[in-house]
Amino acid sequence: MEWYALIFLLIDMRSFSSLWYWIVLAAVWSSVSHWVMGVPFDMITRARRHGGEAADDLAQLAAINARRMLYISRNGGSWLIGIVFFLLTLLGLLAVIYRVEFAQAVLLMFAPMVLVGYLTLRLALRVESLTPEGGAGLVRLMLRHRFMVQLIGMIAIFITALFGMYHNIR
């Protein structure tokens, strides 16, 4: 067997019946829910429990990441929105009209991420408007954002699992 045949045997392009797809889906949602606007979740919980220097570190890192995201959105946001929605439209056409399984799988993974991106940008705007020290209000905002991301993730994984089971049965 040649090497490329072995690779395509290992990485199956039938997405919903591939273990690799489900591993990637779980890893993506785990990563997205752990990093709240670029800040690791353990830093948020440490700031909530201990305050002081941990809360200052959280406020600084959140402010840095908020400024970075807002700079990108203010300078190239219209291009970025255009590219993202072009890709969504392309994936939607391939998934719905042409019934390409790989496009269906990527669309079910990518579409909820657009909503998460919007919520993250909204969080960055709120962090920018907070006082420099942040404090308990910042922790509350970031925990609420993480909860919303986890809720979106649970719904997205549930819908993906239902669609994947339907696709495999059909």
C-alpha positions in Angstrom: 0.0 0.0 0.0 1.4 3.4 -0.9 1.8 6.1 1.7 -1.0 8.4 0.5 -3.5 5.6 0.4 -2.5 4.8 4.0 -3.0 8.4 5.0 -6.4 8.6 3.4 -7.3 5.3 5.1 -6.3 6.8 8.4 -7.9 10.2 7.8 -11.3 9.3 6.5 -13.1 12.0 4.6 -16.5 10.6 5.6 -16.8 13.0 8.5 -19.7 11.8 10.6 -18.5 8.2 10.8 -14.9 9.2 11.5 -13.6 9.2 15.0 -11.2 12.0 14.1 -14.0 14.4 13.3 -15.6 13.8 16.8 -12.2 14.2 18.5 -11.6 17.5 16.6 -15.1 18.7 17.5 -14.6 18.0 21.2 -11.1 19.6 21.1 -12.4 22.8 19.4 -15.2 23.3 21.9 -13.0 22.4 24.8 -10.5 25.0 23.7 -13.1 27.7 23.0 -14.7 27.3 26.4 -11.3 27.3 28.2 -10.0 30.5 26.6 -12.3 33.3 27.4 -11.3 36.1 25.1 -7.7 34.8 25.2 -7.7 34.5 29.0 -7.4 31.0 30.4 -10.2 30.0 32.7 -7.9 29.1 35.6 -6.8 32.8 35.7 -10.4 33.9 36.0 -11.2 31.5 38.9 -7.9 32.5 40.6 -8.9 36.2 40.3 -12.4 35.4 41.7 -11.1 33.4 44.7 -8.0 35.4 45.7 -8.4 38.9 44.2 -5.4 41.2 44.6 -2.6 40.5 42.2 -4.5 37.8 40.4 -7.3 40.2 39.7 -4.9 42.8 38.4 -3.3 40.3 36.1 -6.7 39.3 34.8 -7.7 42.9 34.2 -4.4 43.6 32.4 -4.6 40.5 30.2 -8.3 41.1 29.4 -7.6 44.7 28.5 -4.7 43.7 26.2 -6.8 41.1 24.4 -9.8 43.4 24.2 -7.7 46.1 22.6 -6.1 43.6 20.2 -9.5 42.2 19.1 -11.0 45.7 18.8 -8.0 46.9 16.8 -8.4 44.0 14.3 -12.2 44.5 14.1 -11.9 48.3 13.6 -9.2 48.2 11.0 -10.1 45.1 9.0 -13.5 44.1 10.4 -15.5 44.7 7.2 -13.1 42.5 5.2 -13.1 39.9 7.9 -16.9 39.8 8.0 -17.0 39.6 4.2 -14.6 36.6 4.2 -16.4 34.8 7.0 -19.8 35.1 5.5 -18.5 34.2 2.0 -17.1 31.0 3.6 -20.4 30.4 5.4 -22.3 30.8 2.2 -19.9 28.6 0.3 -20.2 25.9 3.0 -24.0 26.3 3.2 -24.3 25.8 -0.6 -22.0 22.8 -0.6 -23.7 21.3 2.4 -27.4 21.9 1.6 -27.6 21.9 -2.2 -24.8 19.6 -3.2 -24.9 17.5 0.0 -21.2 17.3 0.4 -20.6 15.5 3.7 -17.3 17.2 4.5 -19.0 20.6 4.0 -21.9 19.6 6.2 -19.5 18.6 9.0 -17.4 21.8 8.7 -20.5 24.0 8.5 -21.8 22.4 11.7 -18.5 23.2 13.4 -17.9 26.6 11.9 -21.4 28.2 12.1 -21.6 28.3 15.9 -18.1 29.7 16.0 -19.3 32.8 14.2 -21.8 33.3 17.0 -19.0 32.8 19.6 -16.9 35.3 17.7 -19.7 37.9 17.8 -20.1 37.3 21.6 -16.4 37.6 22.1 -16.2 40.9 20.2 -19.2 42.2 22.2 -17.3 41.1 25.4 -14.2 43.0 24.2 -16.3 46.2 23.8 -17.6 45.8 27.3 -14.2 45.1 28.8 -12.9 48.3 27.0 -15.6 50.4 28.7 -14.8 49.0 32.2 -12.7 50.8 34.7 -8.9 49.9 34.4 -8.9 47.8 37.6 -11.8 45.6 36.4 -12.5 43.7 39.6 -15.6 41.6 40.3 -17.5 43.1 37.4 -14.8 41.8 35.0 -14.9 38.3 36.5 -18.7 38.2 36.3 -18.6 39.3 32.6 -16.0 36.7 31.7 -17.8 33.9 33.6 -21.1 34.8 31.9 -19.4 34.8 28.5 -17.9 31.4 29.3 -21.3 30.0 30.3 -22.9 31.3 27.0 -20.1 29.7 25.0 -20.6 26.4 26.8 -24.3 26.6 26.2 -23.8 27.3 22.5 -21.2 24.4 22.4 -23.6 22.0 24.0 -26.4 22.8 21.6 -24.0 22.7 18.6 -22.6 19.3 19.7 -26.1 18.0 20.2 -27.3 19.2 16.8 -24.2 17.8 15.2 -24.6 14.4 16.9 -28.3 14.2 15.8 -27.4 15.2 12.2 -24.4 12.8 12.2 -26.6 9.9 13.5 -29.3 10.7 10.9 -26.6 10.9 8.1 -25.0 7.5 9.2 -28.4 5.8 9.4 -29.5 7.1 6.1 
